[in-house]
Amino acid sequence: RMLSSLKRAVGSAEGRDALDRFSKAFLRFTRTHPQLYDFLNENHPAGQEAAELFQEWAVIMNRAWSPFYLPERMPKVIFTHAALLHGMTTLERLWQWRNARGHFDFANQMLLDALVSSKQAKPGPKKARAPAEIPLPWAP
């Protein structure tokens, strides 16, 4: 359910627009379905099911990040993006951080700007190219 919400939100967007849409959809899902988000965090799938879910997630993230990073950097960049989103969810829900929603827009913008313009990002003009394969972080 979460993955379908993210896919719908990103749609055919690419690059920076896809990153913004993904971030906002992720936070919207965690706010709208807090129990489901908790369940997903506590009950990870295993084996082939996990590999298939990760692959679907990777396709979305790869389309968004591939204009900016080479394939070998993707796992770290995607992890950084996920850490921001999970951290904002935690601050907003568990700590009841005052005005967390307003802070999210700023934090999301700053992190994505930093990652997109990082010295480790690809240099030069952003060219359209086929998305690279992202290696699974575990064996299916």
C-alpha positions in Angstrom: 0.0 0.0 0.0 2.8 2.4 0.9 4.7 1.6 -2.3 1.6 2.2 -4.5 1.0 5.5 -2.8 4.6 6.6 -3.6 4.4 5.3 -7.2 1.2 7.3 -7.8 2.7 10.5 -6.3 5.9 10.3 -8.3 4.1 9.4 -11.5 6.2 10.1 -14.5 8.3 12.8 -12.8 12.0 12.5 -12.9 15.0 14.0 -11.2 14.4 16.7 -8.6 10.7 16.9 -9.1 10.4 13.1 -8.5 12.5 13.5 -5.3 10.2 16.3 -3.9 7.1 14.3 -4.8 8.5 11.1 -3.2 9.4 12.9 0.0 6.0 14.6 0.4 4.1 11.4 -0.4 6.2 9.4 2.1 5.4 11.9 4.9 1.7 12.1 3.9 1.5 8.3 4.1 3.2 8.2 7.5 0.7 10.8 8.8 -2.3 9.2 7.3 -1.5 5.6 8.2 0.7 5.7 11.3 -0.2 2.2 12.5 0.5 0.7 9.1 3.9 2.6 8.9 4.8 1.2 12.4 3.8 -2.3 11.3 5.9 -2.1 8.1 8.9 -1.0 10.2 8.5 -3.8 12.6 7.6 -6.6 10.2 10.0 -6.7 7.3 9.4 -9.2 4.6 12.1 -11.7 3.8 13.5 -13.7 0.9 12.0 -13.2 -2.5 9.2 -10.9 -1.3 11.7 -8.6 0.2 13.8 -8.6 -3.0 10.7 -7.8 -5.1 9.6 -4.9 -2.9 13.2 -3.5 -2.7 13.4 -3.7 -6.5 10.2 -1.7 -6.9 11.4 0.9 -4.4 14.8 1.0 -6.2 13.1 1.7 -9.6 11.4 4.8 -8.2 14.5 6.0 -6.4 16.8 5.2 -9.3 14.7 7.3 -11.7 14.9 10.2 -9.4 18.5 10.0 -8.3 20.2 8.7 -11.5 20.5 12.1 -13.1 22.7 13.1 -10.2 24.7 10.1 -9.1 26.6 7.1 -10.6 25.2 3.7 -9.7 27.9 2.9 -7.1 26.8 5.9 -5.0 23.1 5.1 -5.2 22.7 2.9 -2.1 24.3 5.6 0.1 22.3 8.4 -1.4 19.0 6.5 -1.1 19.9 5.6 2.5 20.5 9.3 3.3 17.2 10.3 1.7 15.4 7.5 3.6 17.1 8.6 6.9 15.7 12.1 6.5 12.2 10.9 5.9 12.2 8.4 8.7 13.8 10.9 11.1 11.2 13.6 10.3 8.5 11.0 10.9 10.0 10.1 14.2 10.5 13.7 15.3 6.9 14.6 14.3 5.2 11.7 15.9 7.2 10.4 18.8 8.7 13.7 20.1 5.7 15.8 19.0 8.2 18.3 17.6 6.5 21.7 17.5 5.8 22.7 13.9 7.5 19.6 12.5 5.5 19.8 9.3 6.8 23.3 8.6 10.3 22.3 9.4 10.0 19.3 7.1 9.7 21.4 3.9 12.9 23.3 4.9 14.8 20.1 5.9 13.7 18.3 2.7 14.7 21.2 0.5 18.1 21.7 2.2 19.0 18.0 2.1 17.9 17.4 -1.5 19.8 20.6 -2.6 22.9 19.4 -0.7 22.8 16.0 -2.3 22.0 17.2 -5.8 24.9 19.7 -5.7 27.3 17.6 -3.7 30.9 17.3 -4.9 30.2 13.5 -5.0 27.4 14.1 -7.5 28.0 13.7 -11.2 29.6 16.7 -12.8 28.4 18.5 -15.8 25.0 18.9 -17.4 22.3 16.4 -16.4 21.8 14.0 -19.4 18.8 11.7 -19.8 20.0 8.1 -19.7 18.7 4.7 -18.9 18.6 4.0 -15.1 21.3 1.9 -13.8 20.7 -1.3 -11.8 20.9 -0.8 -8.1 22.5 -3.8 -6.3 20.4 -5.3 -3.5 21.8 -4.8 -0.1 21.1 -8.4 0.8 20.9 -11.7 -1.1 17.3 -12.6 -1.9 
